[in-house]
Amino acid sequence: MKAEKERKGFWRFALGFVTDNWGLKLLAFILAVMIYYAMKPADDPATVPSERIKFEKVDGD
């Protein structure tokens, strides 16, 4: 006779999804933080395009 498969309930599956593979989740979090700070613009005004170009109003001659 076949062994009956144990069926996991929805809540057990959801809890396992949150609690399993901590190493992989920690690695993904660290990489996400590194990418966030690598793509974040610097506070240097020379790197912000809106502050790099100054427009002055001139009368048309």
PyMOL commands that set and color helices and strands:
alter all, ss='L'
color gray80, all
select helices_A, chain A and resi 10-19+22-39+45-47+49-52
alter helices_A, ss='H'
color red, helices_A
deselect
rebuild
show_as cartoon
